[in-house]
Amino acid sequence: MNNRYGKLASHVYNLDKYIGKSFGDVEFYRSRLSECTGAILEPAVGNGRLLIPLLEAGLQVVGFDASQEMLDYCRLESEARSLSPNLSRQTFETFAYDERFEAVIIPAGSFQLITDYAAAVGTLQRFFDHLTPNGRLIVDVDPIGSFLGDASSIRQWSTTDGDLVTLTAHRVETNYVAQTTISHLRYDRWAAGQLVASELEFFSLRWWGVEEFALALRAVGFDDVTVSGNYEYGRAPKRDDQTITFEARRRS
Ligand SMILES: C[S@@+](CC[C@H](N)C(=O)[O-])C[C@H]1O[C@@H](n2cnc3c(N)ncnc32)[C@H](O)[C@@H]1O
């Protein structure tokens, strides 16, 4: 299975993208959501990097994630701050709630983990169906250039108990027709120079053109599509922007 975010991958995510770590997105989402009084949904909530600061700002955020390991970090980090968010194990492809949300938010390029076009459009439709009239969808996507840079990389982190975790990434496939990449992410945990655990993740992503994504939003019924570059709301994306954010409204 691809994009599993298993034990070592989740551990590294929580070390690298700890609660409150911001790429400009924590401040941006807090500001865009500041008028919300009802429930907000964060699909692919992960370890709660964004959800927890939003809860601390007084917003009512509900989250789901496909990875039990990521949800475990989110629960642990929430409990450490005396928070008890509504979290569940669900997927983009099949999630369902009885309630409707004032906003659905997907930061960090997580929407691009859906690599099948039809499944992605089906997920946009499910987001639309879960919004209240006048509710908003806010989604970040990484620009196409970020998919086509260095094909290989090595990174490392120290754990709290002094072990070393290394991540060796290789992009092994690029499909220019399907607009997808597949990378092998090998996580290794080392204790006193000895390998004590390894994990291989097959990591796939889909890139979207700016107009393609706006068209997909309108096709499922969204209106008032605003596209922003680098978390400057309303500023059209420029060539070297790192993040493109779409905000769209379900009118009725
Ligand atoms: C890049 S992390 C984002 C976490 C968090 N939203 C943040 O901003 O830091 C992507 C998350 O997507 C989750 N994920 C991957 N595939 C998924 C799927 N099909 N349905 C729901 N969540 C999924 C992963 O488990 C992981 O927690």
The ligand as an SDF file (V2000), in Angstrom:
LIG
                    3D

 27 29  0  0  0  0  0  0  0  0999 V2000
    1.7080   15.5690    4.8280 C   0  0  0  0  0  0  0  0  0  0  0  0
    0.8040   14.7590    6.1240 S   0  0  0  0  0  0  0  0  0  0  0  0
   -0.2010   16.1170    6.6440 C   0  0  0  0  0  0  0  0  0  0  0  0
   -0.5130   16.1550    8.1000 C   0  0  0  0  0  0  0  0  0  0  0  0
   -1.1380   17.4620    8.5950 C   0  0  0  0  0  0  0  0  0  0  0  0
   -2.3610   17.7840    7.8980 N   0  0  0  0  0  0  0  0  0  0  0  0
   -0.1790   18.6250    8.4990 C   0  0  0  0  0  0  0  0  0  0  0  0
   -0.5400   19.6420    7.9110 O   0  0  0  0  0  0  0  0  0  0  0  0
    0.9220   18.5280    9.0170 O   0  0  0  0  0  0  0  0  0  0  0  0
   -0.2820   13.7590    5.1670 C   0  0  0  0  0  0  0  0  0  0  0  0
   -1.2530   12.9040    5.9480 C   0  0  0  0  0  0  0  0  0  0  0  0
   -2.1470   12.2900    5.0130 O   0  0  0  0  0  0  0  0  0  0  0  0
   -2.5220   11.0240    5.5180 C   0  0  0  0  0  0  0  0  0  0  0  0
   -3.0810   10.2110    4.4310 N   0  0  0  0  0  0  0  0  0  0  0  0
   -2.4130    9.5800    3.4170 C   0  0  0  0  0  0  0  0  0  0  0  0
   -3.2860    8.9880    2.5900 N   0  0  0  0  0  0  0  0  0  0  0  0
   -4.5240    9.2380    3.0970 C   0  0  0  0  0  0  0  0  0  0  0  0
   -5.8390    8.8860    2.6850 C   0  0  0  0  0  0  0  0  0  0  0  0
   -6.0530    8.1750    1.5740 N   0  0  0  0  0  0  0  0  0  0  0  0
   -6.8780    9.3090    3.4270 N   0  0  0  0  0  0  0  0  0  0  0  0
   -6.6750   10.0420    4.5590 C   0  0  0  0  0  0  0  0  0  0  0  0
   -5.4530   10.3980    5.0010 N   0  0  0  0  0  0  0  0  0  0  0  0
   -4.3960   10.0140    4.2690 C   0  0  0  0  0  0  0  0  0  0  0  0
   -1.2420   10.4820    6.0900 C   0  0  0  0  0  0  0  0  0  0  0  0
   -1.4550    9.4220    6.9860 O   0  0  0  0  0  0  0  0  0  0  0  0
   -0.6380   11.7480    6.7360 C   0  0  0  0  0  0  0  0  0  0  0  0
   -0.9920   11.8540    8.0800 O   0  0  0  0  0  0  0  0  0  0  0  0
  1  2  1  0
  2  3  1  0
  2 10  1  0
  3  4  1  0
  4  5  1  0
  5  6  1  0
  5  7  1  0
  7  8  2  0
  7  9  1  0
 10 11  1  0
 11 12  1  0
 11 26  1  0
 12 13  1  0
 13 14  1  0
 13 24  1  0
 14 15  1  0
 14 23  1  0
 15 16  2  0
 16 17  1  0
 17 18  1  0
 17 23  2  0
 18 19  1  0
 18 20  2  0
 20 21  1  0
 21 22  2  0
 22 23  1  0
 24 25  1  0
 24 26  1  0
 26 27  1  0
M  CHG  2   2   1   9  -1
M  END
$$$$
